Structure formats: C-alpha cells, structure tokens
Amino acid sequence: MLEYSDKVKHAYALKPLDFGNNANMEERRNEVLNNYKKICKSLGLEEKNVYRPYQMHTSCVKKIDNEMPGIFTKDFQDVDGLITDKKEKILSLSFADCTPLYFYDPVKNVIGNIHSGWQGTYKEIAREAVRRLKEEYGCNPKDLICCIGPYIRKCSFEVDEDVKDMFFEKFRNTGKIDEIIIKSENNFKYYIDTGLINKVILKEEGLDEKNIIDSKACTVCNNNKLYSYRIEKEKSGRNSSLICLI
C-alpha cells in the first residue's frame, strides 16, 4: 500500500507499546491513550479519531459512518472488523498472535481493518469483510488490496485433535487441506496454516493473488518485537494495527 501513501496511512505498532486487552483496558486506559497518541503523532494523525472495537473473535464487520470515535464504545461491542470510506477515521484493532488483515480499494477509496484469530478464520471473517465491502461501497474484489500483518504462523500454531478436526471438516474441499494441516513430528499434535486459509478465502471472493501481500512475520518467532499470547499467556500485551484515509 506504500504506493498509495498520499491516500492512506497505516501502521502496525511494535513492542514496547502496549494497547491493552478487554480485561485490563479500564485500569490501563491512560497508558493506552498515551500509546495511541505516540503512534498517531508518528503518522501525522489525531488520536481523538481512533475507532477501537471490543473484539470477541466474531465474524462481525462494522461500517463506520457518523458514529462517535473511541475505545470500546457501545456502537462497537463484539465487533472484529471495521470498514469505512470516510477520511480521518482511524480504524484500530489489537493483536497478540491473531491475524491482521488490512484492506484498501484504490478505486473506491475504501479501507478495512480485520481481526482474524483462529476462531475468526474458522468463521471466515475475511469472506464477510469482502462481501461487506462489495455491499456497502460497490467494491470490485479485483481492485482490492489485502495486506496480511504478523500472526502466529504454521510453524508455531500447534493444536490438538479437536481443533484439527474442526478445520479439516470446514476446509477439506479447498484443494489445499494437506498444506493447511500437517502432523507434528510426534503425531499427537497438528500445525494449522491460518494464513493460507485466509488467502484461499480471499481468492475465492475474487481478489487477485498479486494483491494479497503477506508480511511473512510470525509473532512467536519474533516475540522480541511482537506480543504473543502463545508464549506470554495472560502477561501478554497487545500490538495494534491502524489504517486511515487521508
């Protein structure tokens, strides 16, 4: 998206900035607001224009029009994706292993910010995002650019039989199931490639492969710079993705 820097600004905040989670937001609100101030200043944006939903690993994608900005406002309860065609509205989400999906349509000048954890990936929030962009703004999927931020990649996303079975049944007909799920060396665990699932979904919805850009960064492998719930558990902070039309 760098070629559209005159139209859209975006960032993925690294450690040590921590943007709080659902459980500790109230007690850490001042720190979180200060961190938003820092990252927004670096982008030349106003932190008062941040929209941050209360994420709950849903497939809900919310259109932002004239709602009031803020963190965990009542208009954005149980929302894991934001889309808008309005300028100066900063769409922000939080992450600690889950997958950030940034969308930009340079023809319609529309953006989206999606939180796709393993549950959101299973619920196909990426598909819902593309469909909402088409419905709300008339976007042509061929015009959409999707940038995939850092997430827990297949090398580190080890799961038990129950989760493996869920994904196998859901995505067995993609033609990629042998790449999506592989057995671990001990044969008692499995590794799942949620990034590949999102890419398959995006291509099924009409995006060109050349417009799907993967950061190729793993939150577990780069835990010195990125928060990882898999490693840090309850002590884990949260990175933040931000995108804004200018």
N, C-alpha and C positions, 0 to 999 in steps of 0.2 A: 504493500500500500504506500510505500515511500514515494512513489511517483505521483501520488495524489496529495502530497503534503500541503498543498495550497487549499485543499478541500476538507481534509480530515486529519485530526491529531489522535494519536493512540499511544499507549504505553503499557508495560507490564512491570509493576513495581517489585523490586527485589528486597531481600534482607538488607539491613535490619528493620526496614519499615514493616510495621505490623498493622493490619487493618481490622483486627478483631473478628470474632465469630458470634454466632447467635447467642451463645451462653454468656459471653463476657462483655458484650458491647456497651451495656449501660455503665458498668464500672470503669470502662476504658474509653468512654466516648471522647473525652478531651484529647487523649493521646491519638485516637483515630482521626479526629478532626484536624489535629495538627499535622498528621502524616498526609492527609489529603491536601492540606494547604501546601506542603512541601512539593508533592508530586505535581499538583496543578500549577504551581508557580513555575516549575521547570518546563511545563508545556505552554505557558502563557495563557492559562485558563483560570477561571474563578471557581474556587472550591464551593461557593454557595450554590452552584449549578449542578452539583453531583446528585445523581439518582442511584440509590443503592437499595435493592430489594431484600426482603427476608427470605433467603434461599432455603428450600426444603427438598431438594433433589426431585423436583417435579418436572413435567414437560410443559409447564405454563410459560408462554411468551407474551409479554405485556407491551402494548403500543403506548408510547409516551407522546402526548399531545399537549394539553394545557394543565396537567397535574402539577402539584407543588413538588419541588425537589426536596431531597432529604434522605436520611438513613432510616430504613425500616418504617417508612410512612404507611398509613393504613391502606393506601392505594396499591401497595406493592407487597402484600403479605403472600407467602407461598408462591413466589414468582422466581423463575430461574433463567429468564431471558428477557431482554429489553430491545425494542426496535424503535426507530424514530426517523423522521425527515426534517426535524426541527434543528436549527443551528444553536450552538452554545449550550446544549443539554448534554451533560457528561454522563454516559452510561458506565456504571462501575459494578463489578462483581468481585467476590472473594474466592480464593483458591488455596488448597493445600493437598495437591495430587490430582484433583479433578481437571477436566479439560476445558480451557478457554477457547471459544470459537468467535472470532471477530468477523463480521460481515460488512462489506461495502459494495454498493451498487453505484458505479461512477456515472451511469446514465440517468438514473432517477435521483441520485444524490441522497441515498438512504443508508443508514448504518444499523448494525445489530451487535449485541454482546450477549453471548450464551454461555451458561454454566452447565457442562455436560459431564457429571461424575459417572461412575459406573452405572448407577441407577438411572440417571438421566439419559445415558447412552442406550441402556436397555429399553427405556421408554421412548427412544427416538426423538429427543428434543431437537436434534439438528433438522429432522424432517419437518417438524412443526414450525421451526424458525423459517425455513424456506417457504413453506406454504403460507405462513402469515405475511411474509414479505411480498409474496405474489398477490395475496388477497387485499392487503391494506394499501399497497403502493404500486401495484401493477408491475412489479419487478419481473424481468425475464431472467430465469436461472442462468442462462448463458452469459449474462452480464455480471453476475455476482462473483465477487472475490471472497474467499473464506481463508483466513489465516488461523492456523491452529497453534496455540501457545503451549507452554511447558505443561506436561502432565505425567502421571505415572505410566511409563511405557511398559510394553510386554515383558521386558527383561526383569521388571520388578513387581508386576501385578500378578502375584501368585494367589490362587483361590482354591477353595475346597470343591468337592464334587457337586454340592447343591447349587452353587453359583455357576459352575461349569455347565451343569445340565440346563439351567435357565437360558444361558446364552446359546447353547447348542440348539435347543428347540426353537428359539426365536430366529436365529440367523443361519440355520443349516442350509437354506436354499439360496444363499448369496453367491455360491460358487467359490467362496473364499474361506470356508469354515476350517479347513486344515491349516490355514495361515492365522486365522483369528484365535484358535485354541490349540495349544500344544501341551503335551505332558511334560511335567518336570522330570528331572533325572531320577528321582526316587519313585516315580509313577504313582504317587499318592496325592500329588497336587497338580495344578494346571496353571498355565500362564495365558492370559487373555489380552488381545490387542484391541483395546477400545478405540484407539486412533484409527485403525484400519476399518473398524465398523463405521465410524463417523464418515470416513472417506467414501465407503461403499454407499452409505445413505445419501450423501451429498451428490454423488454421481447419479444415483437412481433418481434424484429430484431434478436432474438436468444441468448441474454445474459441470463446466469443463475441467478436466483433470489439471490442466495448466493453471487454473485459477484457484486450486486448492493448495495452499502453501503451508507446509509443516515446519515448525521451528526445530523439530528433531531433538528437543531438550527434555530430559527426564528429571522429574522433581526429586526422585530418590537418588539417582546418580549424581545430582548436583545440589545435594542438601546443604552444602556450604553457602549457597546463594538463594536457594528456594526452599520454602516451607514444605514439609512432607508429613502428613498425618500418619502415614505408614511407618515412618521412623520415629517421629516425636510424640505420637499419640495425643493425649489431652494437652500436652505442653506446647503443641504446635501453634505457631502464629498463622497468619493468613496473608498471602500475596494478593494484589489487586490488579485487575485488568481495567483499563479505561479507554474509551473511544468517544470522540466528539466531532460533530460537523462544525466547521468554522466559516 
